[in-house]
Amino acid sequence: MVSSRPPILQFATLSDLASALGWLPSPAAMRLWGGPQLRWGASAAEVWETIQAAEHRVYALVDDGALQGLAQIVERDGRAHLARVIVDPHLRGQGVGERLLRAVLAQALALSVAAVTLNVYRENRVAIRLYRKLGFDFCDADANGDSLPMIWKGGLIETAGR
Ligand SMILES: CC(C)(COP(=O)(O)OP(=O)(O)OC[C@H]1O[C@@H](n2cnc3c(N)ncnc32)[C@H](O)[C@@H]1OP(=O)(O)O)[C@@H](O)C(=O)NCCC(=O)NCCS
């Protein structure tokens, strides 16, 4: 049956985070998603602590009660840093990531920050394409590490899910 209501963005719970951790098949996938500080095999509670989820809000995109994706906004030094973006593997390639990012970006911009940034691993081509499509661009063309900083340069923002 097709859901009649659009997906909504809400604050993620520990149980949402546990579900998202279950979408990660390997330590490499965990690193791509959450960076090097996360420990493979860590409980949801440990990851919740590590990413400081109580302080820096984690959002869940939920469709008719089912979790579709997760993303975090880390507000620091006058900027909003998007992190831990993930979509249910069964739903990828269908526009869910774009919907999630648009809704989270709208939340970030509502914070009246000077900039919206994120980091993405150089090899994460799918994520890079998604971020570029939404108006992010690389902010350090000479960056030579594994992780590339991106900054939002503007573009169409919908407030879907708010
Ligand atoms: C990155 C991720 C969130 C994208 O979610 P998604 O729901 O698949 O993305 P969408 O379907 O909304 O696609 C949006 C855009 O992403 C890109 N994209 C998505 N799937 C792609 C694929 N298989 N190949 C190439 N580009 C792809 C495209 O630019 C696409 O736009 P288009 O369809 O107009 O070409 C998802 O792949 C994911 O959860 N990855 C694992 C975790 C991760 O790497 N997170 C990023 C941390 S920085």
Ligand as a Chemical Component Dictionary entry (heavy atoms), coordinates in Angstrom:
data_LIG
# 
_chem_comp.id                   LIG 
_chem_comp.type                 NON-POLYMER 
_chem_comp.pdbx_formal_charge   0 
_chem_comp.three_letter_code    LIG 
# 
loop_
_chem_comp_atom.comp_id 
_chem_comp_atom.atom_id 
_chem_comp_atom.alt_atom_id 
_chem_comp_atom.type_symbol 
_chem_comp_atom.charge 
_chem_comp_atom.model_Cartn_x 
_chem_comp_atom.model_Cartn_y 
_chem_comp_atom.model_Cartn_z 
_chem_comp_atom.pdbx_ordinal 
LIG C1  C1  C 0 24.916 8.743  0.046   1  
LIG C2  C2  C 0 23.486 8.254  0.274   2  
LIG C3  C3  C 0 22.931 8.926  1.533   3  
LIG C4  C4  C 0 22.626 8.649  -0.934  4  
LIG O1  O1  O 0 21.289 8.302  -0.662  5  
LIG P1  P1  P 0 20.279 7.895  -1.857  6  
LIG O2  O2  O 0 18.923 7.777  -1.252  7  
LIG O3  O3  O 0 20.796 6.705  -2.561  8  
LIG O4  O4  O 0 20.404 9.160  -2.804  9  
LIG P2  P2  P 0 19.304 9.644  -3.862  10 
LIG O5  O5  O 0 18.554 8.470  -4.403  11 
LIG O6  O6  O 0 18.506 10.753 -3.250  12 
LIG O7  O7  O 0 20.208 10.209 -5.008  13 
LIG C5  C5  C 0 20.507 11.567 -5.052  14 
LIG C6  C6  C 0 21.718 11.748 -5.922  15 
LIG O8  O8  O 0 22.798 10.970 -5.384  16 
LIG C7  C7  C 0 23.552 10.437 -6.452  17 
LIG N1  N1  N 0 23.392 8.980  -6.489  18 
LIG C8  C8  C 0 22.526 8.202  -5.797  19 
LIG N2  N2  N 0 22.728 6.888  -6.057  20 
LIG C9  C9  C 0 23.750 6.847  -6.930  21 
LIG C10 C10 C 0 24.460 5.792  -7.564  22 
LIG N3  N3  N 0 24.167 4.497  -7.332  23 
LIG N4  N4  N 0 25.472 6.114  -8.397  24 
LIG C11 C11 C 0 25.814 7.406  -8.613  25 
LIG N5  N5  N 0 25.172 8.453  -8.026  26 
LIG C12 C12 C 0 24.175 8.181  -7.212  27 
LIG C13 C13 C 0 23.001 11.046 -7.691  28 
LIG O9  O9  O 0 23.596 12.298 -7.914  29 
LIG C14 C14 C 0 21.571 11.250 -7.341  30 
LIG O10 O10 O 0 20.930 12.199 -8.120  31 
LIG P3  P3  P 0 20.292 11.754 -9.539  32 
LIG O11 O11 O 0 19.422 10.576 -9.253  33 
LIG O12 O12 O 0 19.538 12.959 -9.978  34 
LIG O13 O13 O 0 21.476 11.404 -10.391 35 
LIG C15 C15 C 0 23.431 6.706  0.408   36 
LIG O14 O14 O 0 24.094 6.138  -0.700  37 
LIG C16 C16 C 0 24.045 6.162  1.682   38 
LIG O15 O15 O 0 23.382 6.034  2.704   39 
LIG N6  N6  N 0 25.340 5.788  1.639   40 
LIG C17 C17 C 0 26.036 5.145  2.768   41 
LIG C18 C18 C 0 26.404 6.142  3.865   42 
LIG C19 C19 C 0 27.262 7.266  3.336   43 
LIG O16 O16 O 0 28.192 7.060  2.588   44 
LIG N7  N7  N 0 26.910 8.500  3.760   45 
LIG C20 C20 C 0 27.633 9.702  3.355   46 
LIG C21 C21 C 0 28.605 10.113 4.404   47 
LIG S1  S1  S 0 29.498 11.591 3.912   48 
# 
loop_
_chem_comp_bond.comp_id 
_chem_comp_bond.atom_id_1 
_chem_comp_bond.atom_id_2 
_chem_comp_bond.value_order 
_chem_comp_bond.pdbx_ordinal 
LIG C1  C2  SING 1  
LIG C2  C3  SING 2  
LIG C2  C4  SING 3  
LIG C2  C15 SING 4  
LIG C4  O1  SING 5  
LIG O1  P1  SING 6  
LIG P1  O2  DOUB 7  
LIG P1  O3  SING 8  
LIG P1  O4  SING 9  
LIG O4  P2  SING 10 
LIG P2  O5  DOUB 11 
LIG P2  O6  SING 12 
LIG P2  O7  SING 13 
LIG O7  C5  SING 14 
LIG C5  C6  SING 15 
LIG C6  O8  SING 16 
LIG C6  C14 SING 17 
LIG O8  C7  SING 18 
LIG C7  N1  SING 19 
LIG C7  C13 SING 20 
LIG N1  C8  SING 21 
LIG N1  C12 SING 22 
LIG C8  N2  DOUB 23 
LIG N2  C9  SING 24 
LIG C9  C10 SING 25 
LIG C9  C12 DOUB 26 
LIG C10 N3  SING 27 
LIG C10 N4  DOUB 28 
LIG N4  C11 SING 29 
LIG C11 N5  DOUB 30 
LIG N5  C12 SING 31 
LIG C13 O9  SING 32 
LIG C13 C14 SING 33 
LIG C14 O10 SING 34 
LIG O10 P3  SING 35 
LIG P3  O11 DOUB 36 
LIG P3  O12 SING 37 
LIG P3  O13 SING 38 
LIG C15 O14 SING 39 
LIG C15 C16 SING 40 
LIG C16 O15 DOUB 41 
LIG C16 N6  SING 42 
LIG N6  C17 SING 43 
LIG C17 C18 SING 44 
LIG C18 C19 SING 45 
LIG C19 O16 DOUB 46 
LIG C19 N7  SING 47 
LIG N7  C20 SING 48 
LIG C20 C21 SING 49 
LIG C21 S1  SING 50 
# 
